[in-house]
């Protein structure tokens, strides 16, 4: 339950008269103290060692181009992270200054920011606040009024079967701005993309990127009176991405406690804020983590020491279970576990163990099957949603298409057939019959001049498959900044049986990894699979990588790729 400071602190604004005498500003003939600013400080969530707070400042003086709010704690409170303001602390004294994007504060205007803090003992609300050195009144009204409930919202605690049905999807302003700045980018800049929480600092945000709470505040604005889904990618496991150096993370293999207390717990505290209860929040849980335990953690020629370590210490499983448990307890959060793609788990020898691992993680370490709303495939990958020119049951000259070099005995030709089959296996293993699947279609369109118009020739099974497949990668194991790829199906709800939505999890234009070593403070390393000159390894059949050159580190803007994705979009952009 939120608490708000209710004491009123007087601030006298004096007006100099012609005689030089200071006169109090008056209203209606009665002398009153003018209020130069008002501060509403609310403790929104509090637990035994920490809390989150929201602060709204109203400026009743002259318009400002920058601002700074200061207060002093009476206890041992410490600000640990913040959003929508640059917050510093020296002893008990705290200063919150504007970010580059919210420095303008008009007369009568308000600005809001928030933070997470720690404390022990009591968590008293500060008695005095100043705005640019002027003492403010402290609002006794309890802060902004929450919007009235939407009559179409489900009752608290009740999740809808498919959160995407009848709902808009959140347009990430950070990505939209970059896309719109590209030549021709306005054709896609209004499409919804996911928000990636790929390090602890991303929760609070920075001057260059909005934090989680800022995104949710913007989502409320975009929502209006209808329904809206916000997609949030949970992606910071200890020893992250043990088989791909380009997306290694900030936490070491043993830092599971830090993952829980400094990453998942703060995210859960923000998502559980009643202010955001009317949003539908779809989380994508830890891309690539569990699939790596299935295929790269022992007994295969793709095994890595890092994946063996993560399987041995159990921290992937513990971390995912913890995330499912904490986030699944929030009534309006829908957890979707990452399930790789058909080119990774599409063989029954991989898929069946994956199903068992998914169930294990969803039923241990505090998690339950009810914490899982669905699964997501093709996250940040390029596999075609549907291969229209051949089916898995096709044969050429007595050979099944499964015998082609491209499929290499895979049981599935594309993502949709894989996702639907995986769903059936998961339900049979005990997951809910209402389980929903998502497919990331952000970069799997494969249009342009290289797109086949129909089936390949039936001279051989390889000619038939290679001549007809729309996925033009050299090998299905190639995953980094793929040349020739295009934007895929636009996000939409319920496109096929068992599929909750096509979504854009990976924002088009954001790099998969650097083409060469680039020093950075995010833990992301150089992976040869992002090097266009590399000849490959066991994971891609020792084939060339097909990666574009000149790429920045993972997550940074890659203009050349964005332009190619638009050029090869399918359906084509208009």
C-alpha positions in Angstrom: 0.0 0.0 0.0 1.4 3.4 -0.9 2.1 6.1 1.7 2.2 9.8 1.0 3.7 12.7 2.9 0.9 14.8 4.4 2.7 17.6 6.3 2.5 21.1 4.8 5.5 23.3 4.8 5.0 27.0 4.2 7.0 28.9 1.6 6.6 32.6 1.4 6.9 34.3 -2.0 7.6 38.0 -1.5 6.8 40.7 -4.0 8.7 44.0 -3.8 6.5 47.1 -3.8 7.4 50.5 -5.2 8.6 51.6 -1.7 10.9 48.6 -1.5 8.8 46.9 1.1 8.3 43.1 0.7 4.6 42.3 0.3 3.0 38.8 0.5 1.2 37.8 -2.6 -2.6 38.0 -2.0 -5.7 36.5 -3.4 -9.2 37.8 -2.9 -7.9 40.5 -0.6 -6.6 37.9 2.0 -2.8 37.5 2.4 -1.8 33.9 1.6 1.5 32.2 1.2 2.2 31.5 -2.5 3.3 27.9 -3.2 6.3 27.9 -5.6 6.3 24.2 -5.9 4.6 21.0 -4.6 6.2 17.6 -4.1 4.2 14.4 -3.8 6.4 11.6 -2.5 4.9 8.1 -2.3 6.3 4.8 -1.0 4.6 2.5 -3.4 6.0 -0.9 -2.4 7.9 -1.8 0.7 9.5 -5.0 2.1 11.8 -5.8 5.0 14.9 -4.4 3.4 13.8 -2.2 0.5 11.2 -0.1 -1.1 10.2 1.7 -4.3 9.0 5.3 -4.3 7.4 7.7 -6.8 7.9 11.4 -6.8 5.8 14.0 -8.6 7.0 17.6 -8.6 4.7 20.5 -9.7 6.3 23.8 -10.6 4.2 26.9 -9.9 7.0 29.3 -10.6 8.6 30.4 -13.8 9.2 27.8 -16.5 12.5 25.9 -16.3 14.9 24.3 -18.8 16.4 22.1 -16.1 15.6 21.2 -12.5 16.9 19.5 -9.4 14.9 18.2 -6.4 16.7 17.7 -3.1 15.7 16.0 0.2 17.4 14.5 3.3 16.5 11.2 5.0 16.2 11.0 8.7 17.1 7.3 8.7 19.6 5.1 6.8 17.7 4.9 3.5 19.9 4.5 0.4 18.8 5.0 -3.2 20.0 2.0 -5.3 18.5 2.7 -8.7 16.2 5.2 -10.3 14.2 6.1 -13.4 13.4 9.4 -15.2 15.9 11.3 -13.1 19.7 11.3 -12.4 19.7 10.5 -8.7 22.8 10.9 -6.5 23.2 10.5 -2.8 25.8 11.8 -0.3 25.2 10.6 3.2 21.5 11.2 3.9 21.2 14.0 1.3 19.6 13.0 -2.1 19.6 15.0 -5.3 17.3 14.1 -8.3 18.1 16.0 -11.4 16.4 15.9 -14.8 17.4 13.6 -17.6 18.2 15.1 -21.0 14.7 14.3 -22.2 12.6 15.8 -19.4 14.5 19.0 -18.4 11.7 21.3 -19.6 9.3 22.1 -16.8 6.6 24.7 -17.6 4.9 27.0 -15.1 2.1 24.8 -13.7 3.7 21.7 -15.2 4.6 18.5 -13.4 7.4 15.9 -13.8 7.5 12.4 -12.2 10.4 10.1 -11.4 11.0 7.1 -9.2 13.5 5.0 -7.5 14.3 1.8 -5.6 16.0 2.1 -2.2 17.2 0.0 0.8 16.7 0.7 4.5 16.7 -1.0 7.9 14.5 -0.1 10.9 12.1 2.6 9.9 11.5 4.2 6.5 10.2 7.7 7.4 9.2 10.0 4.5 11.4 13.1 4.3 10.0 16.2 5.9 11.4 18.8 3.5 11.9 19.0 -0.3 13.4 21.8 -2.4 13.2 22.5 -6.1 16.3 24.4 -7.3 16.9 25.6 -3.8 13.3 26.8 -3.1 11.4 24.9 -0.3 8.3 23.2 -1.6 5.0 22.4 0.0 4.4 18.7 0.4 1.2 17.6 -1.2 -1.5 16.4 1.2 -3.7 15.1 -1.6 -2.1 11.7 -1.8 -0.7 12.2 -5.3 -2.1 11.8 -8.7 -5.5 10.1 -9.0 -5.3 6.6 -10.6 -7.4 6.3 -13.7 -10.8 4.6 -13.3 -10.8 0.9 -13.9 -11.6 -0.2 -17.5 -14.8 -2.1 -17.5 -13.2 -4.6 -20.0 -10.3 -5.4 -17.6 -10.5 -8.9 -16.2 -11.1 -9.1 -12.4 -7.9 -8.9 -10.3 -6.1 -12.2 -10.4 -7.9 -13.5 -13.5 -5.7 -13.8 -16.6 -7.3 -13.9 -20.1 -6.7 -16.9 -22.3 -4.8 -14.9 -25.0 -3.5 -11.5 -23.7 -3.0 -10.3 -27.3 -6.6 -10.8 -28.4 -8.4 -7.4 -28.6 -5.3 -5.5 -27.4 -2.9 -3.1 -29.0 0.8 -3.8 -28.5 3.3 -1.4 -27.0 5.4 0.7 -29.4 8.9 1.2 -27.8 9.7 4.9 -28.3 13.4 4.3 -28.1 13.3 1.9 -31.0 10.7 3.9 -32.9 12.8 7.0 -32.9 15.8 5.2 -34.3 13.7 3.5 -37.0 12.0 6.7 -38.0 15.4 8.5 -38.4 16.4 6.0 -41.1 15.5 6.7 -44.7 12.2 4.9 -45.3 12.0 3.9 -41.6 8.7 5.6 -41.1 7.1 2.6 -42.8 7.8 0.4 -39.8 8.6 2.8 -36.9 5.1 2.5 -35.5 5.3 -1.3 -35.2 5.4 -2.7 -31.6 8.7 -4.2 -30.4 9.8 -5.7 -27.1 11.6 -3.9 -24.3 14.8 -5.7 -23.4 16.0 -5.8 -19.8 19.4 -7.2 -20.6 21.4 -5.9 -17.6 20.6 -4.5 -14.2 21.2 -0.9 -15.2 18.5 -1.3 -17.9 15.8 -1.4 -15.2 16.5 2.2 -14.2 17.4 3.4 -17.7 19.7 6.1 -18.7 19.9 9.4 -20.6 20.0 7.2 -23.8 17.4 4.6 -23.0 14.1 4.6 -21.0 13.9 2.5 -17.9 11.3 -0.1 -17.1 9.0 2.2 -15.2 9.3 4.9 -17.9 8.2 2.3 -20.5 5.2 1.3 -18.4 4.2 4.9 -17.8 4.3 5.4 -21.6 2.4 2.2 -22.1 -0.4 3.6 -19.9 -0.5 6.7 -22.2 -0.6 4.5 -25.3 -3.2 2.2 -23.8 -5.9 4.9 -23.4 -9.3 3.2 -22.6 -8.6 0.0 -24.5 -6.3 -3.0 -23.8 -2.5 -3.0 -24.4 0.2 -5.6 -24.2 3.8 -4.7 -23.2 6.4 -7.3 -24.1 9.4 -7.3 -21.7 12.4 -9.6 -22.3 14.0 -11.0 -19.1 17.6 -11.6 -20.1 20.4 -11.5 -17.5 21.0 -15.0 -16.1 24.3 -15.8 -14.5 26.7 -17.0 -17.2 24.3 -15.9 -19.8 24.3 -17.5 -23.3 27.0 -20.1 -22.6 27.3 -21.0 -26.3 27.5 -17.6 -27.9 30.1 -15.0 -26.8 28.4 -12.1 -28.6 25.5 -12.1 -26.0 27.4 -13.0 -22.8 26.1 -11.0 -19.9 27.3 -9.1 -16.8 26.8 -11.8 -14.2 29.3 -14.5 -13.6 28.2 -18.2 -13.5 27.8 -18.3 -9.7 26.0 -14.9 -9.2 22.5 -16.4 -8.8 21.8 -14.4 -5.6 22.6 -11.2 -7.4 20.3 -12.2 -10.2 17.5 -12.7 -7.8 17.9 -9.7 -5.5 19.3 -7.0 -7.9 17.6 -8.0 -11.1 14.4 -10.1 -10.7 13.2 -8.6 -7.4 13.4 -5.0 -8.6 11.6 -5.9 -11.9 8.9 -7.7 -9.9 8.5 -4.7 -7.6 7.9 -2.4 -10.6 5.6 -4.8 -12.5 3.5 -5.4 -9.4 2.8 -1.7 -8.8 -1.0 -1.3 -8.8 -0.5 1.7 -11.1 0.2 -0.8 -13.9 -2.5 -3.3 -13.1 -4.5 -2.5 -16.2 -1.6 -3.3 -18.5 -1.1 -6.8 -19.9 2.6 -7.6 -19.5 4.0 -10.5 -21.5 7.5 -11.5 -20.4 9.9 -13.5 -22.6 11.9 -15.5 -20.1 15.6 -15.9 -20.7 16.3 -16.5 -24.4 18.6 -19.4 -25.3 19.3 -20.5 -21.7 17.4 -23.8 -21.3 17.9 -24.9 -24.9 21.7 -24.5 -24.3 21.4 -27.0 -21.5 19.8 -29.5 -23.8 22.2 -29.4 -26.7 25.5 -27.7 -25.6 26.1 -29.0 -22.1 27.6 -32.4 -22.7 27.6 -35.5 -25.0 27.6 -33.6 -28.3 30.2 -32.0 -30.6 28.6 -28.6 -29.8 29.4 -28.9 -26.1 31.1 -25.8 -24.5 32.8 -25.7 -21.1 30.6 -22.7 -20.1 27.4 -24.7 -20.8 28.7 -27.7 -18.8 29.4 -25.3 -15.9 25.8 -23.9 -16.0 24.3 -27.3 -16.2 26.4 -28.5 -13.3 25.8 -25.6 -11.0 22.1 -25.5 -11.9 21.9 -21.7 -12.0 20.1 -21.5 -15.3 17.3 -23.7 -13.9 17.3 -21.9 -10.5 17.2 -18.5 -12.2 14.4 -19.3 -14.6 12.3 -21.0 -11.9 12.8 -17.9 -9.7 11.7 -15.6 -12.5 8.6 -17.7 -13.2 7.7 -17.8 -9.5 8.1 -14.1 -8.8 6.7 -12.7 -12.0 4.0 -15.3 -12.4 2.5 -14.2 -9.0 1.7 -10.8 -10.5 -2.0 -11.0 -11.8 -1.4 -9.1 -15.1 1.9 -10.8 -16.0 2.0 -13.5 -18.7 5.2 -15.5 -18.7 6.4 -17.0 -22.0 9.5 -19.2 -21.8 12.0 -19.1 -24.6 12.1 -22.4 -26.6 14.8 -21.7 -29.2 13.7 -22.5 -32.8 13.1 -25.4 -35.1 16.7 -25.3 -36.5 17.9 -25.9 -32.9 15.4 -28.2 -31.2 13.5 -29.6 -34.2 14.9 -33.1 -33.9 12.9 -35.3 -31.5 16.2 -36.3 -29.8 16.5 -32.6 -28.8 12.8 -31.7 -28.5 11.7 -34.4 -26.1 14.5 -33.7 -23.6 13.7 -30.0 -23.9 10.0 -30.6 -23.0 11.1 -32.5 -19.9 13.5 -29.7 -18.9 10.9 -27.1 -19.4 8.5 -29.0 -17.1 11.2 -29.5 -14.5 12.0 -25.8 -14.3 8.3 -25.0 -14.1 7.7 -27.3 -11.2 10.8 -26.8 -9.0 12.5 -24.0 -6.9 9.1 -22.4 -6.1 7.7 -22.3 -9.7 4.5 -24.0 -10.8 2.9 -24.9 -14.1 0.4 -22.1 -13.5 3.3 -19.6 -13.7 3.8 -20.4 -17.4 1.3 -18.9 -19.8 3.2 -20.1 -22.9 6.4 -20.4 -24.9 8.1 -18.3 -27.6 10.1 -19.5 -30.5 12.5 -17.9 -33.0 13.5 -15.2 -30.6 16.1 -13.0 -32.4 16.4 -15.7 -35.1 15.7 -15.9 -38.8 13.8 -19.2 -39.3 10.8 -18.8 -41.7 7.4 -18.7 -40.1 6.0 -20.9 -42.9 7.9 -22.5 -45.8 5.2 -22.4 -48.5 6.9 -24.5 -51.2 7.5 -27.8 -49.5 6.1 -29.9 -46.7 7.9 -32.3 -44.3 5.9 -35.2 -45.9 7.2 -34.5 -49.4 9.5 -36.9 -51.2 11.7 -36.6 -54.4 12.9 -39.7 -56.2 12.1 -41.9 -53.2 13.9 -39.6 -50.7 12.1 -37.7 -48.1 12.8 -34.0 -47.8 14.1 -34.7 -44.3 17.2 -36.3 -46.0 18.1 -33.0 -47.7 21.2 -31.2 -46.5 19.2 -28.2 -45.5 16.8 -30.2 -43.2 19.4 -32.8 -42.1 16.6 -35.1 -40.7 14.9 -32.3 -38.9 11.2 -33.1 -38.1 10.0 -29.6 -39.0 10.4 -27.3 -42.0 9.5 -24.0 -40.3 8.7 -22.2 -37.1 4.9 -22.5 -37.1 4.8 -26.2 -37.5 7.5 -26.5 -34.9 5.7 -24.3 -32.4 2.4 -26.1 -32.8 4.0 -29.5 -32.4 6.0 -28.3 -29.3 2.7 -27.0 -27.8 1.1 -30.4 -28.2 4.1 -32.1 -26.5 4.0 -29.6 -23.7 0.3 -30.1 -23.1 0.8 -33.9 -23.1 3.6 -33.4 -20.5 1.2 -31.7 -18.1 1.2 -28.0 -19.1 -2.2 -26.2 -19.4 -4.4 -27.1 -22.4 -4.7 -23.3 -22.9 -1.0 -22.9 -23.4 -0.2 -20.2 -26.0 2.8 -19.9 -28.4 4.5 -16.8 -29.7 6.7 -16.6 -32.8 9.2 -13.8 -33.3 8.7 -12.6 -36.9 10.8 -9.5 -36.8 13.5 -10.7 -39.2 12.3 -13.8 -40.9 10.5 -12.4 -44.0 13.1 -13.4 -46.6 11.6 -11.3 -49.4 13.4 -9.4 -52.1 14.6 -10.7 -55.4 16.1 -13.9 -54.0 12.7 -15.2 -52.7 11.7 -18.2 -54.7 8.4 -17.9 -56.6 7.5 -21.6 -56.2 8.9 -25.1 -55.6 12.4 -26.1 -56.6 13.1 -28.6 -59.4 12.5 -32.3 -58.6 15.9 -33.4 -60.0 17.0 -34.3 -56.5 15.8 -33.8 -53.0 18.5 -31.1 -52.4 17.5 -29.2 -55.6 13.9 -29.4 -54.6 14.4 -28.0 -51.1 17.1 -25.5 -51.9 15.3 -24.2 -54.9 12.0 -23.7 -53.0 13.0 -22.7 -49.5 12.4 -19.0 -48.7 15.0 -19.1 -45.8 18.1 -18.2 -47.8 20.7 -18.7 -45.1 23.7 -20.9 -45.9 22.8 -23.0 -42.9 20.0 -23.0 -40.3 22.6 -22.8 -37.6 23.6 -19.3 -38.7 22.2 -16.7 -36.3 24.2 -13.5 -36.4 23.2 -10.5 -38.6 22.2 -12.6 -41.5 22.7 -11.3 -45.0 19.6 -11.2 -47.2 17.2 -11.4 -44.3 14.0 -9.2 -44.3 11.4 -8.0 -41.9 8.7 -10.6 -41.5 5.0 -10.8 -40.7 3.8 -7.7 -38.8 2.7 -8.4 -35.2 -0.8 -9.7 -35.0 -2.9 -11.7 -32.5 -4.1 -15.3 -33.0 -2.7 -15.9 -36.5 -3.0 -19.7 -36.4 -4.2 -22.5 -34.1 -2.3 -22.5 -30.8 -0.4 -19.3 -31.6 -1.2 -16.4 -29.3 0.6 -13.9 -31.6 3.3 -13.1 -34.1 5.5 -10.6 -32.3 8.6 -8.6 -32.8 10.8 -9.6 -29.9 14.1 -8.7 -31.5 13.8 -5.0 -32.6 14.8 -4.9 -36.3 18.0 -2.9 -36.7 19.6 -3.9 -33.4 22.8 -5.9 -33.9 23.2 -9.6 -33.0 26.9 -9.1 -32.2 30.0 -7.4 -33.3 31.9 -8.4 -36.5 35.1 -7.9 -34.7 36.3 -7.4 -31.1 34.9 -4.2 -29.7 35.7 -3.3 -26.0 32.5 -2.7 -24.0 31.3 -2.6 -20.4 28.3 -4.9 -21.0 30.1 -8.3 -20.9 29.5 -8.8 -24.7 32.4 -10.5 -26.4 33.4 -11.2 -30.0 31.9 -14.4 -31.5 33.3 -15.7 -34.7 29.8 -16.5 -35.9 29.4 -12.8 -36.4 32.5 -12.6 -38.5 31.7 -12.8 -42.3 35.2 -14.3 -43.0 34.8 -17.2 -40.5 34.4 -20.7 -42.0 32.1 -22.0 -39.3 32.0 -24.7 -36.6 30.0 -27.8 -35.6 26.9 -25.8 -34.8 26.6 -24.6 -38.5 28.0 -27.6 -40.2 31.3 -25.9 -40.7 29.8 -23.5 -43.2 30.4 -19.7 -43.7 28.5 -17.6 -41.3 26.5 -15.5 -43.8 26.9 -12.5 -41.4 27.0 -8.9 -42.5 30.3 -7.0 -41.9 30.7 -3.8 -39.9 28.3 -4.8 -37.1 28.4 -3.1 -33.6 28.0 -5.1 -30.4 24.8 -6.9 -29.7 21.9 -4.6 -29.1 23.4 -1.5 -30.6 21.9 0.1 -33.8 23.1 -1.4 -37.1 21.9 0.9 -39.8 23.1 -1.2 -42.7 21.2 -4.2 -41.4 18.0 -2.2 -40.9 18.1 -1.0 -44.5 18.6 -4.5 -45.7 15.7 -5.8 -43.5 13.4 -3.2 -45.0 14.5 -4.0 -48.6 13.9 -7.7 -48.1 10.7 -7.4 -46.1 7.9 -9.9 -46.7 5.1 -9.0 -46.9 6.8 -6.0 -48.7 6.6 -2.6 -47.1 4.3 0.0 -48.6 
